[in-house]
């Protein structure tokens, strides 16, 4: 890849990030406008739930297997989680990883947690993005570009969401 192309790609990614943050900053952070407190969204995307934590398949996956792990209780920032919630989130991330390996054939993953609107948090509820990768996946720069593009793309269709949620449910139960 030429230097000019790399610089152009980095510039585009940075510009898209700025536009995304400006466009998606919620006007007010509270439970009333929290997507992760909506039973409609939870029922549609959830593939795991226990007394403290929920795992969802994201409606705009960056890569196949892109999931979210959230506390069941509405909590806006990581530092407000209880010790029990933090421990359980870690345990559920491990379960999600095992399920994603089975369903998507992945071997690695990235965890991302944004804590505040200033860093691009768009849903006012603590959530960990679990983004699995396979050997031979695109470079880091292409991956970053995919992360920004996913925010502007259309959600996956209902049939695909249902199929993935069912596969993840089965894989996480075993």
C-alpha positions as CSV (number, residue, x, y, z in Angstrom):
1,X,0.0,0.0,0.0
2,X,1.5,3.4,-1.0
3,X,2.1,6.1,1.5
4,X,-0.4,8.4,-0.2
5,X,-3.1,5.8,0.0
6,X,-2.4,5.1,3.7
7,X,-2.5,8.8,4.6
8,X,-5.7,9.2,2.6
9,X,-7.3,6.2,4.4
10,X,-6.2,7.5,7.8
11,X,-7.6,11.0,7.0
12,X,-10.9,9.4,5.9
13,X,-11.1,7.3,9.1
14,X,-10.4,10.4,11.2
15,X,-13.0,12.5,9.4
16,X,-15.6,9.8,9.6
17,X,-14.9,9.4,13.4
18,X,-15.5,13.1,13.9
19,X,-18.7,13.1,11.9
20,X,-19.9,9.9,13.7
21,X,-19.3,11.5,17.2
22,X,-21.1,14.7,16.3
23,X,-23.9,12.9,14.6
24,X,-24.5,10.3,17.2
25,X,-24.0,12.2,20.5
26,X,-27.3,11.7,22.4
27,X,-28.9,14.9,23.7
28,X,-29.6,13.3,27.1
29,X,-28.3,10.2,28.7
30,X,-31.0,8.4,30.7
31,X,-32.9,5.1,30.9
32,X,-35.8,6.5,28.9
33,X,-33.8,6.7,25.7
34,X,-31.6,3.6,26.3
35,X,-31.8,1.0,23.6
36,X,-30.5,-1.7,25.9
37,X,-33.4,-1.1,28.3
38,X,-35.9,-1.7,25.6
39,X,-37.6,-5.0,25.7
40,X,-38.3,-4.8,22.0
41,X,-34.5,-4.6,21.2
42,X,-33.6,-7.2,23.9
43,X,-36.1,-9.7,22.7
44,X,-34.8,-9.3,19.1
45,X,-31.1,-9.4,19.7
46,X,-30.5,-11.3,23.0
47,X,-28.9,-14.7,22.9
48,X,-27.8,-15.0,26.6
49,X,-29.3,-13.7,29.9
50,X,-28.7,-14.4,33.5
51,X,-29.5,-12.5,36.7
52,X,-26.9,-9.8,36.1
53,X,-25.8,-9.8,32.4
54,X,-27.2,-10.0,28.9
55,X,-25.4,-10.8,25.6
56,X,-26.8,-9.4,22.3
57,X,-25.9,-9.8,18.7
58,X,-25.4,-6.2,17.4
59,X,-27.7,-5.0,14.7
60,X,-24.8,-3.5,12.7
61,X,-22.0,-6.0,13.0
62,X,-18.5,-4.8,12.1
63,X,-17.6,-8.5,11.5
64,X,-19.5,-11.7,11.8
65,X,-19.9,-12.5,15.5
66,X,-19.8,-8.9,16.7
67,X,-21.7,-9.1,20.0
68,X,-22.4,-6.9,22.9
69,X,-22.2,-7.8,26.6
70,X,-24.2,-5.5,29.0
71,X,-25.2,-5.4,32.6
72,X,-28.9,-6.1,33.0
73,X,-29.2,-3.1,35.3
74,X,-29.2,0.3,33.6
75,X,-25.7,1.6,34.3
76,X,-24.2,4.4,32.2
77,X,-20.5,4.2,33.1
78,X,-18.1,1.4,33.9
79,X,-17.1,2.8,37.3
80,X,-20.8,2.5,38.5
81,X,-20.8,-1.2,38.0
82,X,-20.8,-3.4,41.1
83,X,-17.9,-5.8,41.6
84,X,-20.4,-8.7,41.0
85,X,-21.4,-7.2,37.7
86,X,-17.8,-6.7,36.6
87,X,-17.0,-10.3,37.4
88,X,-20.0,-11.7,35.7
89,X,-19.4,-9.6,32.6
90,X,-16.0,-11.1,32.3
91,X,-17.4,-14.6,32.7
92,X,-20.1,-13.9,30.0
93,X,-17.4,-12.5,27.6
94,X,-15.7,-15.9,28.0
95,X,-18.9,-17.7,27.2
96,X,-19.6,-15.5,24.2
97,X,-16.1,-16.2,22.9
98,X,-16.6,-19.9,23.1
99,X,-19.9,-19.6,21.3
100,X,-18.5,-17.4,18.6
101,X,-15.6,-19.8,18.0
102,X,-18.2,-22.5,17.4
103,X,-20.6,-20.5,15.3
104,X,-18.2,-18.3,13.3
105,X,-14.9,-20.2,13.4
106,X,-13.0,-17.3,15.0
107,X,-9.7,-17.5,16.9
108,X,-9.1,-14.0,18.4
109,X,-11.2,-11.1,19.5
110,X,-11.1,-7.4,20.4
111,X,-13.0,-6.0,23.4
112,X,-14.1,-2.3,23.2
113,X,-15.9,-0.3,25.9
114,X,-16.5,3.4,25.4
115,X,-17.2,5.2,28.6
116,X,-18.8,8.6,27.9
117,X,-20.1,10.6,25.0
118,X,-16.8,12.3,24.5
119,X,-15.3,9.1,23.3
120,X,-18.2,8.1,21.1
121,X,-20.5,6.2,23.5
122,X,-23.9,6.4,21.7
123,X,-26.0,4.2,24.0
124,X,-26.2,5.4,27.6
125,X,-25.6,1.9,29.0
126,X,-22.3,0.2,29.7
127,X,-21.6,-2.3,26.9
128,X,-18.6,-4.2,25.8
129,X,-18.2,-4.8,22.1
130,X,-16.9,-8.3,21.5
131,X,-15.5,-8.4,17.9
132,X,-14.0,-11.7,16.9
133,X,-11.4,-12.2,14.3
134,X,-10.1,-15.0,12.2
135,X,-6.5,-15.8,11.1
136,X,-5.9,-13.9,7.9
137,X,-8.5,-11.1,8.6
138,X,-7.9,-7.7,7.1
139,X,-5.2,-5.4,8.5
140,X,-5.9,-3.2,11.5
141,X,-6.4,-0.1,9.3
142,X,-9.1,-1.8,7.3
143,X,-10.7,-3.1,10.5
144,X,-10.8,0.5,11.9
145,X,-12.4,1.7,8.7
146,X,-15.0,-1.1,8.9
147,X,-15.8,0.0,12.5
148,X,-16.7,3.5,11.3
149,X,-18.5,2.3,8.1
150,X,-20.7,-0.1,10.2
151,X,-22.2,2.9,12.0
152,X,-23.5,4.3,8.7
153,X,-24.7,1.0,7.2
154,X,-28.1,-0.5,7.4
155,X,-28.9,-3.0,10.1
156,X,-28.9,-6.7,9.2
157,X,-32.3,-8.1,8.2
158,X,-34.7,-9.8,10.6
159,X,-34.1,-13.3,9.2
160,X,-30.3,-13.1,9.5
161,X,-30.6,-11.7,13.1
162,X,-32.9,-14.5,14.1
163,X,-30.7,-17.2,12.6
164,X,-27.6,-15.8,14.3
165,X,-29.3,-15.3,17.7
166,X,-30.6,-18.9,17.6
167,X,-27.1,-20.3,16.6
168,X,-25.4,-18.3,19.4
169,X,-28.1,-19.5,21.9
170,X,-27.5,-23.1,21.0
171,X,-23.7,-22.7,21.1
172,X,-23.6,-20.9,24.5
173,X,-25.9,-23.5,26.1
174,X,-23.6,-26.4,25.2
